[in-house]
């Protein structure tokens, strides 16, 4: 397995300093148990307190063999769904900050076993809304609500145990509640539990279980899970093609880490041809979100902007190349300045930059020292505000031909040539 740092990726593990938190914060509740439209409709009805509609939908799906729907049927029947109208009134009072009225309605329902009433009552005791703040009482109602089997409440309880919010920090207990919630299809719980298994946090390390759980969440469009799965494929399997697919899915959801790592892929050629233009585009998107690593990458690439262009095409302008060779043979040695000639060339063609120096005589001596077969000369450029002379060699209409030309250079050259696009060179000409 390759080292994360050597690959240049953003990698986050528990116990290290990260650019962002390992898990979602408490306020984030994203889930989509399965893709079936009817199931989603039933779940939406359930979460809105419309238990009768939810029960009707889930019973129909349960008869078709849907185990997750059966779970919700049992849950609804267990938790006193017929109190729906009263619960909805209590919930509305709570949302309007009418805590006195909310308490009057929700506490009797909570005592009768209504899970969502128990959950809101827990929040009220936690914050001292309409009641005296009481952590013990808050925890009591939260545990009761979770024990009733509501997946999102179980997810919440797992968060609290993992971070120590109101409870003593307990990773094993967090895993227990996330497992129950994950089995009901909650993507956040699948992702968090998967990370626990991947790193062995509070539970035995099991990368196979980790991958299965994270992949389940990723297939539900969970952007963090998609990014993590991409990193697993890249770094555990060195399967950059599959990794790229998941990275793109995550990046398209504006996941900043996926955007940055896509930049790394294009910068270094992991699973794709190297392309600094695309790399910079992804780095810029991450930089726009304030990611310091990406901001530094954009600055780095901008400082040597267009020095290397690694896009590919397969056309070769053999006639132009032959003409240039002939021109080289005809011209006097003193006429090595190709600045005007470069202005006349098509911007999508390529050349090789062999060297860059601050003195004209040094670039002339460099050119005269070797027996070059193609057109060779220098152009006057400005790099970071400094005037320089860059030796260029040949004209090529494809990256492949430019790359091939590198292997045919005189053996005495002790510099590393850069493949440069003509348009890029034009932009830095003096």
DOVO-387800 format. One line per 4 residues: number of its first residue (from 0); their letters; for each residue x, y, z of C-alpha. Coordinates in nm, 3 decimals, padded with zeros to 5 digits. Layout:
// residues N
NUM = A = X/Y/Z; ...
//
This chain:
// residues 430
0 = XXXX = 00.000/00.000/00.000; 00.130/00.339/-00.097; 00.174/00.616/00.154; -00.099/00.883/00.154
4 = XXXX = 00.148/01.166/00.175; 00.355/01.035/-00.116; 00.045/01.035/-00.330; -00.030/01.394/-00.237
8 = XXXX = -00.392/01.332/-00.146; -00.594/01.484/00.132; -00.634/01.210/00.389; -00.817/01.236/00.717
12 = XXXX = -00.794/00.992/01.006; -00.918/01.008/01.361; -00.656/01.132/01.604; -00.485/01.356/01.345
16 = XXXX = -00.532/01.723/01.256; -00.757/01.757/00.956; -00.880/02.034/00.733; -01.234/01.945/00.835
20 = XXXX = -01.403/01.711/01.084; -01.405/01.337/01.022; -01.777/01.298/01.066; -02.083/01.506/00.999
24 = XXXX = -02.193/01.753/01.263; -02.507/01.688/01.460; -02.724/01.910/01.248; -02.670/01.716/00.927
28 = XXXX = -02.926/01.450/00.853; -02.900/01.327/00.495; -03.030/00.989/00.400; -03.201/00.796/00.130
32 = XXXX = -03.244/00.430/00.234; -03.312/00.301/-00.117; -03.388/00.449/-00.452; -03.749/00.334/-00.475
36 = XXXX = -03.982/00.632/-00.514; -04.257/00.474/-00.306; -04.019/00.407/-00.021; -03.900/00.768/-00.023
40 = XXXX = -04.262/00.886/-00.021; -04.336/00.667/00.278; -04.030/00.785/00.463; -04.116/01.149/00.398
44 = XXXX = -04.465/01.090/00.536; -04.320/00.920/00.843; -04.075/01.200/00.917; -04.355/01.455/00.877
48 = XXXX = -04.566/01.272/01.133; -04.815/01.137/00.877; -04.798/00.789/01.023; -05.113/00.653/00.863
52 = XXXX = -04.994/00.732/00.510; -04.646/00.604/00.588; -04.783/00.280/00.732; -05.000/00.217/00.427
56 = XXXX = -04.701/00.260/00.190; -04.460/00.057/00.400; -04.705/-00.230/00.444; -04.747/-00.252/00.067
60 = XXXX = -04.370/-00.259/00.015; -04.322/-00.507/00.299; -04.556/-00.752/00.123; -04.321/-00.733/-00.175
64 = XXXX = -04.036/-00.846/00.047; -03.874/-00.511/00.127; -03.704/-00.566/00.462; -03.642/-00.195/00.529
68 = XXXX = -04.011/-00.122/00.476; -04.096/-00.402/00.722; -03.865/-00.236/00.975; -04.064/00.086/00.947
72 = XXXX = -04.394/-00.099/00.977; -04.281/-00.251/01.305; -04.146/00.084/01.419; -04.465/00.276/01.348
76 = XXXX = -04.687/00.015/01.511; -04.457/00.005/01.813; -04.444/00.379/01.879; -04.808/00.481/01.900
80 = XXXX = -04.862/00.643/01.561; -05.228/00.719/01.629; -05.118/01.017/01.835; -05.006/01.184/01.513
84 = XXXX = -05.232/01.488/01.520; -05.134/01.581/01.874; -04.765/01.532/01.799; -04.785/01.757/01.496
88 = XXXX = -04.943/02.032/01.706; -04.672/01.992/01.970; -04.397/01.999/01.709; -04.536/02.319/01.556
92 = XXXX = -04.549/02.481/01.899; -04.185/02.382/01.958; -04.075/02.526/01.623; -04.256/02.851/01.704
96 = XXXX = -04.070/02.868/02.039; -04.396/02.821/02.229; -04.220/02.583/02.465; -04.488/02.588/02.733
100 = XXXX = -04.750/02.462/02.487; -04.502/02.214/02.334; -04.430/02.068/02.676; -04.801/02.032/02.757
104 = XXXX = -04.861/01.833/02.439; -04.538/01.639/02.392; -04.458/01.521/02.743; -04.772/01.301/02.779
108 = XXXX = -04.704/01.161/02.432; -04.342/01.091/02.527; -04.454/00.912/02.842; -04.687/00.701/02.625
112 = XXXX = -04.389/00.594/02.413; -04.405/00.830/02.111; -04.045/00.836/01.992; -04.040/01.176/01.820
116 = XXXX = -04.206/01.339/02.119; -03.934/01.183/02.332; -03.671/01.324/02.100; -03.802/01.681/02.110
120 = XXXX = -03.842/01.658/02.486; -03.477/01.556/02.504; -03.379/01.866/02.308; -03.586/02.084/02.538
124 = XXXX = -03.416/01.950/02.852; -03.078/01.979/02.682; -03.123/02.350/02.607; -03.354/02.450/02.892
128 = XXXX = -03.642/02.536/02.657; -03.960/02.561/02.863; -03.801/02.346/03.133; -03.505/02.371/03.363
132 = XXXX = -03.193/02.252/03.185; -03.126/01.894/03.288; -02.865/01.685/03.111; -02.964/01.361/03.284
136 = XXXX = -03.328/01.404/03.185; -03.227/01.495/02.830; -03.019/01.180/02.795; -03.297/00.965/02.938
140 = XXXX = -03.549/01.076/02.675; -03.296/01.056/02.393; -03.205/00.696/02.478; -03.572/00.600/02.502
144 = XXXX = -03.635/00.754/02.160; -03.339/00.571/02.009; -03.440/00.241/02.168; -03.775/00.266/01.994
148 = XXXX = -03.587/00.207/01.669; -03.604/00.542/01.487; -03.297/00.537/01.259; -03.228/00.912/01.255
152 = XXXX = -03.250/00.938/01.631; -03.011/00.645/01.656; -02.775/00.832/01.426; -02.797/01.138/01.651
156 = XXXX = -02.723/00.932/01.962; -02.422/00.778/01.787; -02.290/01.128/01.714; -02.324/01.223/02.077
160 = XXXX = -02.141/00.917/02.201; -01.863/00.956/01.945; -01.791/01.318/02.028; -01.893/01.316/02.390
164 = XXXX = -02.186/01.557/02.346; -02.374/01.521/02.672; -02.239/01.168/02.719; -01.904/01.029/02.814
168 = XXXX = -01.718/00.966/02.489; -01.770/00.602/02.390; -01.672/00.486/02.040; -01.811/00.135/02.086
172 = XXXX = -02.148/00.273/02.191; -02.146/00.508/01.892; -02.079/00.212/01.664; -02.371/00.020/01.818
176 = XXXX = -02.622/00.293/01.741; -02.479/00.367/01.398; -02.499/00.000/01.308; -02.868/-00.010/01.392
180 = XXXX = -02.928/00.307/01.192; -02.709/00.188/00.904; -02.910/-00.134/00.879; -03.217/00.084/00.823
184 = XXXX = -03.042/00.252/00.531; -02.927/00.583/00.680; -02.632/00.694/00.466; -02.465/00.909/00.734
188 = XXXX = -02.456/00.614/00.972; -02.323/00.381/00.704; -02.045/00.627/00.629; -01.950/00.693/00.990
192 = XXXX = -01.957/00.326/01.087; -01.754/00.244/00.777; -01.485/00.490/00.887; -01.479/00.332/01.231
196 = XXXX = -01.421/-00.010/01.080; -01.159/00.128/00.843; -00.950/00.275/01.123; -01.049/00.040/01.405
200 = XXXX = -01.190/00.320/01.623; -01.363/00.157/01.920; -01.424/-00.160/01.721; -01.195/-00.416/01.553
204 = XXXX = -01.049/-00.294/01.225; -01.221/-00.456/00.928; -01.153/-00.297/00.589; -01.392/-00.529/00.408
208 = XXXX = -01.685/-00.421/00.625; -01.565/-00.062/00.594; -01.568/-00.075/00.216; -01.915/-00.232/00.200
212 = XXXX = -02.065/00.028/00.432; -01.898/00.326/00.267; -01.999/00.201/-00.076; -02.363/00.174/00.038
216 = XXXX = -02.352/00.537/00.147; -02.171/00.642/-00.171; -02.443/00.485/-00.386; -02.692/00.707/-00.204
220 = XXXX = -02.506/01.015/-00.335; -02.331/01.078/-00.002; -02.048/01.305/-00.119; -01.813/01.231/00.172
224 = XXXX = -01.861/00.858/00.125; -01.793/00.892/-00.247; -01.469/01.075/-00.173; -01.359/00.823/00.089
228 = XXXX = -01.440/00.530/-00.141; -01.231/00.692/-00.412; -00.936/00.715/-00.174; -00.976/00.350/-00.075
232 = XXXX = -00.963/00.243/-00.440; -00.664/00.470/-00.508; -00.453/00.393/-00.206; -00.550/00.041/-00.102
236 = XXXX = -00.602/-00.104/-00.450; -00.415/00.144/-00.672; -00.722/00.129/-00.895; -00.712/00.486/-01.018
240 = XXXX = -00.978/00.439/-01.285; -01.248/00.340/-01.035; -01.116/00.599/-00.792; -01.150/00.871/-01.056
244 = XXXX = -01.513/00.778/-01.116; -01.605/00.823/-00.748; -01.395/01.138/-00.716; -01.582/01.298/-01.002
248 = XXXX = -01.919/01.211/-00.847; -01.813/01.366/-00.517; -01.653/01.672/-00.675; -01.968/01.740/-00.876
252 = XXXX = -02.148/01.770/-00.544; -01.899/02.042/-00.452; -01.700/01.827/-00.208; -01.388/02.037/-00.156
256 = XXXX = -01.156/01.744/-00.081; -01.267/01.558/-00.393; -01.206/01.870/-00.601; -00.856/01.902/-00.459
260 = XXXX = -00.774/01.535/-00.511; -00.902/01.548/-00.869; -00.649/01.823/-00.918; -00.381/01.587/-00.784
264 = XXXX = -00.495/01.315/-01.026; -00.462/01.542/-01.328; -00.143/01.702/-01.202; 00.033/01.367/-01.155
268 = XXXX = -00.143/01.150/-01.413; -00.321/00.904/-01.184; -00.562/00.712/-01.409; -00.567/00.998/-01.662
272 = XXXX = -00.314/01.172/-01.887; -00.136/01.453/-01.706; -00.317/01.780/-01.772; -00.209/02.085/-01.575
276 = XXXX = -00.493/02.295/-01.714; -00.755/02.057/-01.576; -00.556/02.020/-01.256; -00.562/02.393/-01.207
280 = XXXX = -00.937/02.407/-01.275; -01.009/02.159/-00.996; -00.761/02.322/-00.760; -00.929/02.655/-00.829
284 = XXXX = -01.274/02.519/-00.740; -01.136/02.391/-00.410; -00.952/02.718/-00.355; -01.276/02.910/-00.406
288 = XXXX = -01.409/02.724/-00.104; -01.114/02.841/00.102; -00.905/02.523/00.107; -00.552/02.640/00.186
292 = XXXX = -00.383/02.345/00.015; -00.571/02.426/-00.305; -00.494/02.797/-00.280; -00.123/02.714/-00.258
296 = XXXX = -00.151/02.477/-00.555; -00.314/02.744/-00.769; -00.034/02.985/-00.680; 00.226/02.720/-00.760
300 = XXXX = 00.080/02.640/-01.101; 00.021/03.006/-01.180; 00.387/03.086/-01.113; 00.487/02.850/-01.390
304 = XXXX = 00.166/02.888/-01.584; 00.165/02.730/-01.920; 00.520/02.605/-01.886; 00.400/02.254/-01.941
308 = XXXX = 00.080/02.161/-02.121; 00.002/01.793/-02.110; -00.312/01.771/-02.322; -00.308/01.513/-02.599
312 = XXXX = -00.391/01.508/-02.968; -00.263/01.284/-03.244; -00.220/01.505/-03.550; 00.126/01.581/-03.689
316 = XXXX = 00.210/01.874/-03.915; 00.493/01.707/-04.104; 00.505/01.971/-04.378; 00.557/02.252/-04.126
320 = XXXX = 00.826/02.054/-03.951; 01.013/01.987/-04.277; 00.996/02.352/-04.377; 01.136/02.458/-04.042
324 = XXXX = 01.429/02.220/-04.075; 01.505/02.368/-04.415; 01.478/02.720/-04.280; 01.719/02.634/-04.001
328 = XXXX = 01.978/02.513/-04.249; 01.949/02.829/-04.459; 01.971/03.101/-04.193; 02.294/03.245/-04.052
332 = XXXX = 02.397/03.136/-03.702; 02.351/03.485/-03.563; 01.977/03.480/-03.640; 01.864/03.261/-03.355
336 = XXXX = 01.592/03.493/-03.223; 01.259/03.312/-03.294; 01.032/03.558/-03.111; 00.870/03.692/-03.429
340 = XXXX = 00.848/03.345/-03.578; 00.670/03.216/-03.267; 00.406/03.489/-03.295; 00.314/03.353/-03.639
344 = XXXX = 00.254/02.993/-03.529; -00.076/02.831/-03.437; -00.138/02.844/-03.064; -00.242/02.477/-03.038
348 = XXXX = 00.092/02.348/-03.167; 00.379/02.242/-02.940; 00.747/02.310/-02.899; 01.018/02.205/-02.655
352 = XXXX = 01.179/02.446/-02.412; 01.534/02.331/-02.356; 01.670/02.596/-02.122; 01.603/02.936/-01.968
356 = XXXX = 01.877/03.186/-01.876; 01.908/03.556/-01.803; 02.187/03.633/-02.053; 02.152/03.620/-02.431
360 = XXXX = 02.508/03.508/-02.488; 02.457/03.207/-02.259; 02.154/03.086/-02.455; 02.343/03.132/-02.784
364 = XXXX = 02.636/02.929/-02.650; 02.396/02.658/-02.533; 02.236/02.634/-02.879; 02.569/02.631/-03.067
368 = XXXX = 02.713/02.362/-02.842; 02.483/02.084/-02.971; 02.392/01.948/-03.313; 02.016/01.995/-03.324
372 = XXXX = 01.818/01.840/-03.608; 01.505/02.055/-03.587; 01.458/02.429/-03.580; 01.622/02.572/-03.271
376 = XXXX = 01.658/02.922/-03.132; 01.552/03.140/-02.846; 01.264/03.367/-02.749; 01.261/03.660/-02.514
380 = XXXX = 01.020/03.601/-02.224; 00.925/03.744/-01.888; 00.886/03.506/-01.594; 00.769/03.648/-01.260
384 = XXXX = 00.870/03.992/-01.381; 01.222/03.884/-01.476; 01.344/03.902/-01.838; 01.488/03.572/-01.961
388 = XXXX = 01.595/03.394/-02.279; 01.435/03.056/-02.339; 01.575/02.807/-02.590; 01.301/02.641/-02.795
392 = XXXX = 01.326/02.346/-03.029; 01.101/02.219/-03.305; 00.735/02.254/-03.395; 00.490/01.972/-03.323
396 = XXXX = 00.118/01.946/-03.363; 00.069/01.680/-03.097; 00.196/01.615/-02.750; 00.298/01.262/-02.854
400 = XXXX = 00.527/01.393/-03.126; 00.681/01.645/-02.889; 00.743/01.372/-02.638; 00.903/01.153/-02.906
404 = XXXX = 01.130/01.441/-03.003; 01.268/01.451/-02.649; 01.412/01.102/-02.695; 01.586/01.217/-03.014
408 = XXXX = 01.766/01.516/-02.860; 02.147/01.518/-02.856; 02.283/01.302/-02.576; 02.500/01.584/-02.440
412 = XXXX = 02.207/01.792/-02.319; 02.199/01.790/-01.940; 01.868/01.973/-01.895; 01.514/01.838/-01.870
416 = XXXX = 01.308/01.965/-02.164; 00.960/02.102/-02.108; 00.677/02.032/-02.349; 00.519/02.369/-02.410
420 = XXXX = 00.217/02.483/-02.603; 00.279/02.762/-02.852; -00.012/02.962/-02.710; 00.143/02.936/-02.366
424 = XXXX = 00.474/03.069/-02.490; 00.305/03.360/-02.665; 00.154/03.475/-02.336; 00.493/03.525/-02.171
428 = XX = 00.677/03.676/-02.467; 00.826/04.020/-02.409
//
